[in-house]
Each structure stands twice: as C-alpha cells, then as structure tokens.
Amino acid sequence: MAEILGTPTASSAYSVMSAEDYLQMAEHCRLAKEKATDDFIRYYLERMEHSYRVLASSEAVLTESKQAQAEMGEDRDKKGS
C-alpha cells in the first residue's frame, strides 16, 4: 500500500495542517483509491479521504472562529481606549 499512497505532504505527524493541506491529502487518497486493486485498500482509502475532508472542514471552521475572536478582541480594545 505504501507504493500507492506515496509520501505524505506533511513534514511530520505533529505539524499543524491547514484546511487546504487536508484537502490535498483527501485528493491524494482519492487518486490512490482509483489505482488500488484490493477491495480492502479501496475501502480504507475511501475512509481516509472522508476523514481528511472532515478535518479540512473542521480546520476551516476553527480558523474562522479564531479570526472572529481576534476581531472581537480588537473591537473591545478600541472601545476600551
């Protein structure tokens, strides 16, 4: 299966990935799934693709939330001055 998946794009397992990074990994899994010949591997890659898409969605929501919190903090600072 390693020859199908190739090397992940993340520099390490603990690095912070963006929503775009997760979408790239999902696409990588989708393409690998198309090349897979084994039903189990196709299923596994399908689940991995889904998981990366969920992570991308979650990361996008978290990023928006952080930006909104930062804006609220800036507004609060302006009102306090």
N, C-alpha and C positions, 0 to 999 in steps of 0.2 A: 504494500500500500504506500510505502514511502516514495516510491518512484512515481506514483500517481499524484500525490499531494505536493511533492517538492518541498522546498524550504519555506517556512512561514516568513512573512514580511516583517513581523515584529522583531525588534532586536533582542528581546528577552521575554520570558513568560510574565515578568512582573512589570513590564513597561506599560505606561498609560497609552491606550489607543484611542483615536478619535472615532467618531461615527463613520467617517469616510474609510478609515482603516478597517473597521469591522465589515463595512460593505464590500471592500476589496477582498477580504478573506471569504465572505459569503460567495462572492462571484468565483473565487478560486475553487471553492468546494463544488459549486455548481458545474464548473467546467470539468473538474476531476470526475464528478459523478457521471458525466456523459461518456468518459473514457473507460470507466470501470466495467469489468466483465462479470464480477461476482455480485449476486443479489444483496448479500450482507454488506458489502462495501458500499454499494449504491445507497442502501438504506442509511448506513452510518453517515455517509457524506450528505445525504438529504437532511438528516437531523442536525449535523454540524452547520450546514448552510442556514437552516432555520434559526439555530441558536445565535449565529453571528448577526443575523438580521434583527433579532430581538435585542441583542446587545447594542447594535447601531441605533435602534430606536430609543433605547434607554439612555444611551450616552447623549443623544441629541436633546432629549428632554432635560437631562441633568445640566447640560451646557446652557440651555435656555434659562433654566432656573437660576443658575449661578449668575448669568448676565442680568436677570431681573433683580436679584438680590443686590448686586453691585449698583445698579441704577437707583434702587430704593435707598441704599446707603448714601449715595451721592446726593439724592434729593433731601434726605434727612440732614446731611451736613450743611447743605445750602440754607435750609430753613433755620438751623441752629445758629448760623452766623449772623 
